[in-house]
Amino acid sequence: MEVIYLLIPVSLALVAAIIGTLVWAIRSGQFDDLEGPAHAILMDDDSSELKTKVSELKS
């Protein structure tokens, strides 16, 4: 029963740390654009890089 005097403050501190981290992440913009980086890799333009490599191989 005495261990509960330790577990309650520790659990409250853990909950406070989790809430603080969530608030920090929201305020710093971590959740603003979730789809942009995922689409950016699909829209990468490699055609100019490929043309450069092909012209180097032909020379």
PDB file of N, CA, C, O and CB in Angstrom:
ATOM      1  N   MET A   1       0.812  -1.191   0.000  1.00  0.00           N
ATOM      2  CA  MET A   1       0.000   0.000   0.000  1.00  0.00           C
ATOM      3  C   MET A   1       0.861   1.262   0.000  1.00  0.00           C
ATOM      4  O   MET A   1       0.432   2.306  -0.492  1.00  0.00           O
ATOM      5  CB  MET A   1      -0.927  -0.006   1.194  1.00  0.00           C
ATOM      6  N   GLU A   2       2.036   1.172   0.534  1.00  0.00           N
ATOM      7  CA  GLU A   2       2.913   2.350   0.593  1.00  0.00           C
ATOM      8  C   GLU A   2       3.476   2.722  -0.773  1.00  0.00           C
ATOM      9  O   GLU A   2       3.857   3.870  -1.004  1.00  0.00           O
ATOM     10  CB  GLU A   2       4.058   2.100   1.562  1.00  0.00           C
ATOM     11  N   VAL A   3       3.526   1.753  -1.672  1.00  0.00           N
ATOM     12  CA  VAL A   3       4.071   2.036  -2.995  1.00  0.00           C
ATOM     13  C   VAL A   3       3.152   2.967  -3.789  1.00  0.00           C
ATOM     14  O   VAL A   3       3.602   3.626  -4.727  1.00  0.00           O
ATOM     15  CB  VAL A   3       4.291   0.733  -3.764  1.00  0.00           C
ATOM     16  N   ILE A   4       1.893   3.024  -3.428  1.00  0.00           N
ATOM     17  CA  ILE A   4       0.954   3.900  -4.135  1.00  0.00           C
ATOM     18  C   ILE A   4       1.316   5.366  -3.936  1.00  0.00           C
ATOM     19  O   ILE A   4       1.016   6.194  -4.797  1.00  0.00           O
ATOM     20  CB  ILE A   4      -0.482   3.645  -3.656  1.00  0.00           C
ATOM     21  N   TYR A   5       1.947   5.700  -2.832  1.00  0.00           N
ATOM     22  CA  TYR A   5       2.390   7.076  -2.600  1.00  0.00           C
ATOM     23  C   TYR A   5       3.503   7.470  -3.559  1.00  0.00           C
ATOM     24  O   TYR A   5       3.732   8.659  -3.783  1.00  0.00           O
ATOM     25  CB  TYR A   5       2.861   7.247  -1.160  1.00  0.00           C
ATOM     26  N   LEU A   6       4.190   6.500  -4.121  1.00  0.00           N
ATOM     27  CA  LEU A   6       5.212   6.762  -5.132  1.00  0.00           C
ATOM     28  C   LEU A   6       4.621   6.691  -6.536  1.00  0.00           C
ATOM     29  O   LEU A   6       4.974   7.498  -7.396  1.00  0.00           O
ATOM     30  CB  LEU A   6       6.368   5.765  -4.995  1.00  0.00           C
ATOM     31  N   LEU A   7       3.737   5.745  -6.774  1.00  0.00           N
ATOM     32  CA  LEU A   7       3.211   5.533  -8.115  1.00  0.00           C
ATOM     33  C   LEU A   7       2.293   6.654  -8.587  1.00  0.00           C
ATOM     34  O   LEU A   7       2.309   7.004  -9.767  1.00  0.00           O
ATOM     35  CB  LEU A   7       2.473   4.234  -8.165  1.00  0.00           C
ATOM     36  N   ILE A   8       1.503   7.217  -7.698  1.00  0.00           N
ATOM     37  CA  ILE A   8       0.589   8.284  -8.115  1.00  0.00           C
ATOM     38  C   ILE A   8       1.354   9.532  -8.587  1.00  0.00           C
ATOM     39  O   ILE A   8       1.037  10.041  -9.662  1.00  0.00           O
ATOM     40  CB  ILE A   8      -0.354   8.652  -6.957  1.00  0.00           C
ATOM     41  N   PRO A   9       2.332  10.047  -7.850  1.00  0.00           N
ATOM     42  CA  PRO A   9       3.076  11.210  -8.372  1.00  0.00           C
ATOM     43  C   PRO A   9       3.870  10.897  -9.642  1.00  0.00           C
ATOM     44  O   PRO A   9       3.979  11.736 -10.536  1.00  0.00           O
ATOM     45  CB  PRO A   9       4.025  11.731  -7.308  1.00  0.00           C
ATOM     46  N   VAL A  10       4.418   9.694  -9.712  1.00  0.00           N
ATOM     47  CA  VAL A  10       5.170   9.324 -10.917  1.00  0.00           C
ATOM     48  C   VAL A  10       4.236   9.266 -12.123  1.00  0.00           C
ATOM     49  O   VAL A  10       4.587   9.751 -13.198  1.00  0.00           O
ATOM     50  CB  VAL A  10       5.881   7.960 -10.723  1.00  0.00           C
ATOM     51  N   SER A  11       3.062   8.685 -11.957  1.00  0.00           N
ATOM     52  CA  SER A  11       2.121   8.611 -13.078  1.00  0.00           C
ATOM     53  C   SER A  11       1.608   9.988 -13.462  1.00  0.00           C
ATOM     54  O   SER A  11       1.427  10.261 -14.648  1.00  0.00           O
ATOM     55  CB  SER A  11       0.948   7.700 -12.729  1.00  0.00           C
ATOM     56  N   LEU A  12       1.370  10.856 -12.499  1.00  0.00           N
ATOM     57  CA  LEU A  12       0.942  12.218 -12.815  1.00  0.00           C
ATOM     58  C   LEU A  12       2.036  12.995 -13.546  1.00  0.00           C
ATOM     59  O   LEU A  12       1.746  13.772 -14.457  1.00  0.00           O
ATOM     60  CB  LEU A  12       0.546  12.955 -11.537  1.00  0.00           C
ATOM     61  N   ALA A  13       3.272  12.789 -13.155  1.00  0.00           N
ATOM     62  CA  ALA A  13       4.385  13.440 -13.850  1.00  0.00           C
ATOM     63  C   ALA A  13       4.512  12.917 -15.284  1.00  0.00           C
ATOM     64  O   ALA A  13       4.803  13.681 -16.205  1.00  0.00           O
ATOM     65  CB  ALA A  13       5.703  13.213 -13.082  1.00  0.00           C
ATOM     66  N   LEU A  14       4.296  11.635 -15.462  1.00  0.00           N
ATOM     67  CA  LEU A  14       4.355  11.052 -16.802  1.00  0.00           C
ATOM     68  C   LEU A  14       3.239  11.590 -17.688  1.00  0.00           C
ATOM     69  O   LEU A  14       3.472  11.909 -18.854  1.00  0.00           O
ATOM     70  CB  LEU A  14       4.270   9.528 -16.724  1.00  0.00           C
ATOM     71  N   VAL A  15       2.047  11.691 -17.152  1.00  0.00           N
ATOM     72  CA  VAL A  15       0.921  12.248 -17.909  1.00  0.00           C
ATOM     73  C   VAL A  15       1.190  13.712 -18.252  1.00  0.00           C
ATOM     74  O   VAL A  15       0.898  14.149 -19.365  1.00  0.00           O
ATOM     75  CB  VAL A  15      -0.399  12.116 -17.106  1.00  0.00           C
ATOM     76  N   ALA A  16       1.736  14.461 -17.321  1.00  0.00           N
ATOM     77  CA  ALA A  16       2.054  15.868 -17.580  1.00  0.00           C
ATOM     78  C   ALA A  16       3.118  15.994 -18.674  1.00  0.00           C
ATOM     79  O   ALA A  16       3.034  16.889 -19.515  1.00  0.00           O
ATOM     80  CB  ALA A  16       2.537  16.558 -16.288  1.00  0.00           C
ATOM     81  N   ALA A  17       4.103  15.119 -18.668  1.00  0.00           N
ATOM     82  CA  ALA A  17       5.139  15.146 -19.703  1.00  0.00           C
ATOM     83  C   ALA A  17       4.561  14.802 -21.069  1.00  0.00           C
ATOM     84  O   ALA A  17       4.939  15.406 -22.073  1.00  0.00           O
ATOM     85  CB  ALA A  17       6.269  14.175 -19.353  1.00  0.00           C
ATOM     86  N   ILE A  18       3.660  13.848 -21.115  1.00  0.00           N
ATOM     87  CA  ILE A  18       3.047  13.473 -22.384  1.00  0.00           C
ATOM     88  C   ILE A  18       2.180  14.607 -22.924  1.00  0.00           C
ATOM     89  O   ILE A  18       2.228  14.913 -24.115  1.00  0.00           O
ATOM     90  CB  ILE A  18       2.210  12.198 -22.218  1.00  0.00           C
ATOM     91  N   ILE A  19       1.397  15.223 -22.062  1.00  0.00           N
ATOM     92  CA  ILE A  19       0.558  16.340 -22.487  1.00  0.00           C
ATOM     93  C   ILE A  19       1.421  17.516 -22.936  1.00  0.00           C
ATOM     94  O   ILE A  19       1.114  18.171 -23.932  1.00  0.00           O
ATOM     95  CB  ILE A  19      -0.385  16.772 -21.349  1.00  0.00           C
ATOM     96  N   GLY A  20       2.498  17.783 -22.202  1.00  0.00           N
ATOM     97  CA  GLY A  20       3.411  18.858 -22.589  1.00  0.00           C
ATOM     98  C   GLY A  20       4.054  18.614 -23.939  1.00  0.00           C
ATOM     99  O   GLY A  20       4.198  19.543 -24.734  1.00  0.00           O
ATOM    100  N   THR A  21       4.439  17.388 -24.206  1.00  0.00           N
ATOM    101  CA  THR A  21       5.033  17.046 -25.500  1.00  0.00           C
ATOM    102  C   THR A  21       4.012  17.191 -26.620  1.00  0.00           C
ATOM    103  O   THR A  21       4.341  17.676 -27.703  1.00  0.00           O
ATOM    104  CB  THR A  21       5.589  15.616 -25.475  1.00  0.00           C
ATOM    105  N   LEU A  22       2.781  16.775 -26.368  1.00  0.00           N
ATOM    106  CA  LEU A  22       1.728  16.920 -27.375  1.00  0.00           C
ATOM    107  C   LEU A  22       1.442  18.389 -27.671  1.00  0.00           C
ATOM    108  O   LEU A  22       1.297  18.768 -28.833  1.00  0.00           O
ATOM    109  CB  LEU A  22       0.448  16.222 -26.910  1.00  0.00           C
ATOM    110  N   VAL A  23       1.359  19.214 -26.637  1.00  0.00           N
ATOM    111  CA  VAL A  23       1.114  20.645 -26.831  1.00  0.00           C
ATOM    112  C   VAL A  23       2.266  21.281 -27.595  1.00  0.00           C
ATOM    113  O   VAL A  23       2.038  22.107 -28.479  1.00  0.00           O
ATOM    114  CB  VAL A  23       0.917  21.353 -25.478  1.00  0.00           C
ATOM    115  N   TRP A  24       3.498  20.908 -27.268  1.00  0.00           N
ATOM    116  CA  TRP A  24       4.661  21.438 -27.990  1.00  0.00           C
ATOM    117  C   TRP A  24       4.604  21.047 -29.468  1.00  0.00           C
ATOM    118  O   TRP A  24       4.864  21.877 -30.339  1.00  0.00           O
ATOM    119  CB  TRP A  24       5.972  20.925 -27.354  1.00  0.00           C
ATOM    120  N   ALA A  25       4.267  19.793 -29.751  1.00  0.00           N
ATOM    121  CA  ALA A  25       4.215  19.331 -31.131  1.00  0.00           C
ATOM    122  C   ALA A  25       3.139  20.064 -31.924  1.00  0.00           C
ATOM    123  O   ALA A  25       3.342  20.386 -33.094  1.00  0.00           O
ATOM    124  CB  ALA A  25       3.964  17.831 -31.175  1.00  0.00           C
ATOM    125  N   ILE A  26       2.008  20.327 -31.301  1.00  0.00           N
ATOM    126  CA  ILE A  26       0.936  21.040 -31.991  1.00  0.00           C
ATOM    127  C   ILE A  26       1.336  22.483 -32.261  1.00  0.00           C
ATOM    128  O   ILE A  26       1.109  22.994 -33.358  1.00  0.00           O
ATOM    129  CB  ILE A  26      -0.357  20.995 -31.169  1.00  0.00           C
ATOM    130  N   ARG A  27       1.928  23.143 -31.273  1.00  0.00           N
ATOM    131  CA  ARG A  27       2.317  24.553 -31.438  1.00  0.00           C
ATOM    132  C   ARG A  27       3.476  24.738 -32.409  1.00  0.00           C
ATOM    133  O   ARG A  27       3.580  25.783 -33.051  1.00  0.00           O
ATOM    134  CB  ARG A  27       2.689  25.146 -30.097  1.00  0.00           C
ATOM    135  N   SER A  28       4.348  23.743 -32.525  1.00  0.00           N
ATOM    136  CA  SER A  28       5.496  23.892 -33.422  1.00  0.00           C
ATOM    137  C   SER A  28       5.168  23.498 -34.855  1.00  0.00           C
ATOM    138  O   SER A  28       6.027  23.587 -35.732  1.00  0.00           O
ATOM    139  CB  SER A  28       6.656  23.061 -32.922  1.00  0.00           C
ATOM    140  N   GLY A  29       3.933  23.061 -35.104  1.00  0.00           N
ATOM    141  CA  GLY A  29       3.516  22.790 -36.479  1.00  0.00           C
ATOM    142  C   GLY A  29       3.838  21.391 -36.966  1.00  0.00           C
ATOM    143  O   GLY A  29       3.931  21.176 -38.174  1.00  0.00           O
ATOM    144  N   GLN A  30       4.006  20.458 -36.093  1.00  0.00           N
ATOM    145  CA  GLN A  30       4.334  19.098 -36.499  1.00  0.00           C
ATOM    146  C   GLN A  30       3.188  18.414 -37.235  1.00  0.00           C
ATOM    147  O   GLN A  30       3.424  17.477 -37.998  1.00  0.00           O
ATOM    148  CB  GLN A  30       4.719  18.283 -35.292  1.00  0.00           C
ATOM    149  N   PHE A  31       1.969  18.855 -37.026  1.00  0.00           N
ATOM    150  CA  PHE A  31       0.808  18.214 -37.624  1.00  0.00           C
ATOM    151  C   PHE A  31       0.166  19.066 -38.713  1.00  0.00           C
ATOM    152  O   PHE A  31      -0.971  18.799 -39.103  1.00  0.00           O
ATOM    153  CB  PHE A  31      -0.208  17.903 -36.558  1.00  0.00           C
ATOM    154  N   ASP A  32       0.858  20.076 -39.211  1.00  0.00           N
ATOM    155  CA  ASP A  32       0.264  20.975 -40.195  1.00  0.00           C
ATOM    156  C   ASP A  32       0.037  20.303 -41.548  1.00  0.00           C
ATOM    157  O   ASP A  32      -1.071  20.352 -42.081  1.00  0.00           O
ATOM    158  CB  ASP A  32       1.145  22.188 -40.373  1.00  0.00           C
ATOM    159  N   ASP A  33       1.053  19.688 -42.098  1.00  0.00           N
ATOM    160  CA  ASP A  33       0.953  19.095 -43.428  1.00  0.00           C
ATOM    161  C   ASP A  33       1.415  17.651 -43.356  1.00  0.00           C
ATOM    162  O   ASP A  33       2.613  17.369 -43.405  1.00  0.00           O
ATOM    163  CB  ASP A  33       1.790  19.893 -44.467  1.00  0.00           C
ATOM    164  N   LEU A  34       0.462  16.740 -43.239  1.00  0.00           N
ATOM    165  CA  LEU A  34       0.813  15.329 -43.111  1.00  0.00           C
ATOM    166  C   LEU A  34       0.975  14.644 -44.461  1.00  0.00           C
ATOM    167  O   LEU A  34       1.665  13.627 -44.547  1.00  0.00           O
ATOM    168  CB  LEU A  34      -0.236  14.609 -42.302  1.00  0.00           C
ATOM    169  N   GLU A  35       0.360  15.170 -45.515  1.00  0.00           N
ATOM    170  CA  GLU A  35       0.407  14.513 -46.807  1.00  0.00           C
ATOM    171  C   GLU A  35       1.441  15.104 -47.759  1.00  0.00           C
ATOM    172  O   GLU A  35       1.828  14.446 -48.724  1.00  0.00           O
ATOM    173  CB  GLU A  35      -0.935  14.572 -47.439  1.00  0.00           C
ATOM    174  N   GLY A  36       1.890  16.314 -47.513  1.00  0.00           N
ATOM    175  CA  GLY A  36       2.825  16.976 -48.426  1.00  0.00           C
ATOM    176  C   GLY A  36       4.125  16.217 -48.650  1.00  0.00           C
ATOM    177  O   GLY A  36       4.481  15.967 -49.801  1.00  0.00           O
ATOM    178  N   PRO A  37       4.847  15.841 -47.601  1.00  0.00           N
ATOM    179  CA  PRO A  37       6.097  15.121 -47.810  1.00  0.00           C
ATOM    180  C   PRO A  37       5.892  13.755 -48.480  1.00  0.00           C
ATOM    181  O   PRO A  37       6.758  13.293 -49.223  1.00  0.00           O
ATOM    182  CB  PRO A  37       6.803  14.938 -46.486  1.00  0.00           C
ATOM    183  N   ALA A  38       4.759  13.118 -48.219  1.00  0.00           N
ATOM    184  CA  ALA A  38       4.509  11.817 -48.845  1.00  0.00           C
ATOM    185  C   ALA A  38       4.284  11.967 -50.348  1.00  0.00           C
ATOM    186  O   ALA A  38       4.695  11.110 -51.129  1.00  0.00           O
ATOM    187  CB  ALA A  38       3.294  11.133 -48.197  1.00  0.00           C
ATOM    188  N   HIS A  39       3.638  13.047 -50.745  1.00  0.00           N
ATOM    189  CA  HIS A  39       3.397  13.273 -52.171  1.00  0.00           C
ATOM    190  C   HIS A  39       4.634  13.852 -52.864  1.00  0.00           C
ATOM    191  O   HIS A  39       4.814  13.665 -54.067  1.00  0.00           O
ATOM    192  CB  HIS A  39       2.203  14.214 -52.362  1.00  0.00           C
ATOM    193  N   ALA A  40       5.469  14.541 -52.122  1.00  0.00           N
ATOM    194  CA  ALA A  40       6.635  15.179 -52.726  1.00  0.00           C
ATOM    195  C   ALA A  40       7.589  14.153 -53.318  1.00  0.00           C
ATOM    196  O   ALA A  40       8.202  14.410 -54.354  1.00  0.00           O
ATOM    197  CB  ALA A  40       7.362  16.028 -51.697  1.00  0.00           C
ATOM    198  N   ILE A  41       7.722  13.015 -52.688  1.00  0.00           N
ATOM    199  CA  ILE A  41       8.643  12.011 -53.213  1.00  0.00           C
ATOM    200  C   ILE A  41       8.104  11.387 -54.496  1.00  0.00           C
ATOM    201  O   ILE A  41       8.878  10.928 -55.336  1.00  0.00           O
ATOM    202  CB  ILE A  41       8.898  10.924 -52.166  1.00  0.00           C
ATOM    203  N   LEU A  42       6.775  11.366 -54.652  1.00  0.00           N
ATOM    204  CA  LEU A  42       6.188  10.834 -55.870  1.00  0.00           C
ATOM    205  C   LEU A  42       6.288  11.814 -57.019  1.00  0.00           C
ATOM    206  O   LEU A  42       6.323  11.405 -58.179  1.00  0.00           O
ATOM    207  CB  LEU A  42       4.748  10.467 -55.636  1.00  0.00           C
ATOM    208  N   MET A  43       6.337  13.098 -56.718  1.00  0.00           N
ATOM    209  CA  MET A  43       6.387  14.130 -57.746  1.00  0.00           C
ATOM    210  C   MET A  43       7.805  14.577 -58.071  1.00  0.00           C
ATOM    211  O   MET A  43       7.994  15.615 -58.706  1.00  0.00           O
ATOM    212  CB  MET A  43       5.576  15.315 -57.315  1.00  0.00           C
ATOM    213  N   ASP A  44       8.788  13.823 -57.652  1.00  0.00           N
ATOM    214  CA  ASP A  44      10.182  14.174 -57.889  1.00  0.00           C
ATOM    215  C   ASP A  44      10.477  14.110 -59.377  1.00  0.00           C
ATOM    216  O   ASP A  44      10.116  13.134 -60.035  1.00  0.00           O
ATOM    217  CB  ASP A  44      11.127  13.239 -57.108  1.00  0.00           C
ATOM    218  N   ASP A  45      11.119  15.121 -59.914  1.00  0.00           N
ATOM    219  CA  ASP A  45      11.413  15.188 -61.339  1.00  0.00           C
ATOM    220  C   ASP A  45      12.833  14.692 -61.588  1.00  0.00           C
ATOM    221  O   ASP A  45      13.805  15.420 -61.385  1.00  0.00           O
ATOM    222  CB  ASP A  45      11.234  16.630 -61.874  1.00  0.00           C
ATOM    223  N   ASP A  46      12.933  13.467 -62.021  1.00  0.00           N
ATOM    224  CA  ASP A  46      14.238  12.869 -62.310  1.00  0.00           C
ATOM    225  C   ASP A  46      14.588  12.924 -63.791  1.00  0.00           C
ATOM    226  O   ASP A  46      15.657  12.454 -64.180  1.00  0.00           O
ATOM    227  CB  ASP A  46      14.264  11.432 -61.836  1.00  0.00           C
ATOM    228  N   SER A  47      13.732  13.476 -64.616  1.00  0.00           N
ATOM    229  CA  SER A  47      13.969  13.445 -66.063  1.00  0.00           C
ATOM    230  C   SER A  47      15.207  14.250 -66.444  1.00  0.00           C
ATOM    231  O   SER A  47      15.958  13.808 -67.313  1.00  0.00           O
ATOM    232  CB  SER A  47      12.749  13.982 -66.812  1.00  0.00           C
ATOM    233  N   SER A  48      15.453  15.398 -65.842  1.00  0.00           N
ATOM    234  CA  SER A  48      16.631  16.195 -66.192  1.00  0.00           C
ATOM    235  C   SER A  48      17.909  15.496 -65.732  1.00  0.00           C
ATOM    236  O   SER A  48      18.932  15.556 -66.414  1.00  0.00           O
ATOM    237  CB  SER A  48      16.539  17.603 -65.566  1.00  0.00           C
ATOM    238  N   GLU A  49      17.850  14.844 -64.594  1.00  0.00           N
ATOM    239  CA  GLU A  49      19.013  14.101 -64.110  1.00  0.00           C
ATOM    240  C   GLU A  49      19.304  12.909 -65.019  1.00  0.00           C
ATOM    241  O   GLU A  49      20.464  12.595 -65.283  1.00  0.00           O
ATOM    242  CB  GLU A  49      18.787  13.625 -62.662  1.00  0.00           C
ATOM    243  N   LEU A  50      18.269  12.260 -65.488  1.00  0.00           N
ATOM    244  CA  LEU A  50      18.433  11.113 -66.377  1.00  0.00           C
ATOM    245  C   LEU A  50      19.016  11.554 -67.710  1.00  0.00           C
ATOM    246  O   LEU A  50      19.878  10.867 -68.257  1.00  0.00           O
ATOM    247  CB  LEU A  50      17.092  10.398 -66.592  1.00  0.00           C
ATOM    248  N   LYS A  51      18.563  12.691 -68.248  1.00  0.00           N
ATOM    249  CA  LYS A  51      19.102  13.200 -69.511  1.00  0.00           C
ATOM    250  C   LYS A  51      20.579  13.539 -69.383  1.00  0.00           C
ATOM    251  O   LYS A  51      21.348  13.304 -70.316  1.00  0.00           O
ATOM    252  CB  LYS A  51      18.321  14.433 -69.967  1.00  0.00           C
ATOM    253  N   THR A  52      20.984  14.082 -68.253  1.00  0.00           N
ATOM    254  CA  THR A  52      22.387  14.417 -68.031  1.00  0.00           C
ATOM    255  C   THR A  52      23.244  13.155 -68.014  1.00  0.00           C
ATOM    256  O   THR A  52      24.326  13.125 -68.601  1.00  0.00           O
ATOM    257  CB  THR A  52      22.553  15.191 -66.716  1.00  0.00           C
ATOM    258  N   LYS A  53      22.761  12.127 -67.346  1.00  0.00           N
ATOM    259  CA  LYS A  53      23.531  10.873 -67.287  1.00  0.00           C
ATOM    260  C   LYS A  53      23.607  10.216 -68.651  1.00  0.00           C
ATOM    261  O   LYS A  53      24.651   9.666 -69.000  1.00  0.00           O
ATOM    262  CB  LYS A  53      22.909   9.901 -66.277  1.00  0.00           C
ATOM    263  N   VAL A  54      22.542  10.254 -69.431  1.00  0.00           N
ATOM    264  CA  VAL A  54      22.552   9.662 -70.762  1.00  0.00           C
ATOM    265  C   VAL A  54      23.508  10.407 -71.674  1.00  0.00           C
ATOM    266  O   VAL A  54      24.238   9.783 -72.444  1.00  0.00           O
ATOM    267  CB  VAL A  54      21.148   9.659 -71.359  1.00  0.00           C
ATOM    268  N   SER A  55      23.517  11.729 -71.601  1.00  0.00           N
ATOM    269  CA  SER A  55      24.435  12.506 -72.449  1.00  0.00           C
ATOM    270  C   SER A  55      25.886  12.279 -72.036  1.00  0.00           C
ATOM    271  O   SER A  55      26.775  12.310 -72.887  1.00  0.00           O
ATOM    272  CB  SER A  55      24.097  14.007 -72.375  1.00  0.00           C
ATOM    273  N   GLU A  56      26.143  12.053 -70.754  1.00  0.00           N
ATOM    274  CA  GLU A  56      27.513  11.752 -70.313  1.00  0.00           C
ATOM    275  C   GLU A  56      27.957  10.394 -70.837  1.00  0.00           C
ATOM    276  O   GLU A  56      29.120  10.221 -71.202  1.00  0.00           O
ATOM    277  CB  GLU A  56      27.611  11.782 -68.773  1.00  0.00           C
ATOM    278  N   LEU A  57      27.049   9.438 -70.877  1.00  0.00           N
ATOM    279  CA  LEU A  57      27.402   8.107 -71.364  1.00  0.00           C
ATOM    280  C   LEU A  57      27.652   8.109 -72.852  1.00  0.00           C
ATOM    281  O   LEU A  57      28.486   7.339 -73.328  1.00  0.00           O
ATOM    282  CB  LEU A  57      26.313   7.113 -71.032  1.00  0.00           C
ATOM    283  N   LYS A  58      26.969   8.937 -73.600  1.00  0.00           N
ATOM    284  CA  LYS A  58      27.155   9.002 -75.051  1.00  0.00           C
ATOM    285  C   LYS A  58      28.485   9.646 -75.409  1.00  0.00           C
ATOM    286  O   LYS A  58      29.039   9.340 -76.465  1.00  0.00           O
ATOM    287  CB  LYS A  58      26.012   9.776 -75.702  1.00  0.00           C
ATOM    288  N   SER A  59      29.013  10.521 -74.573  1.00  0.00           N
ATOM    289  CA  SER A  59      30.259  11.231 -74.886  1.00  0.00           C
ATOM    290  C   SER A  59      31.469  10.374 -74.702  1.00  0.00           C
ATOM    291  O   SER A  59      32.589  10.832 -74.927  1.00  0.00           O
ATOM    292  CB  SER A  59      30.392  12.450 -74.040  1.00  0.00           C
TER     293      SER A  59
END
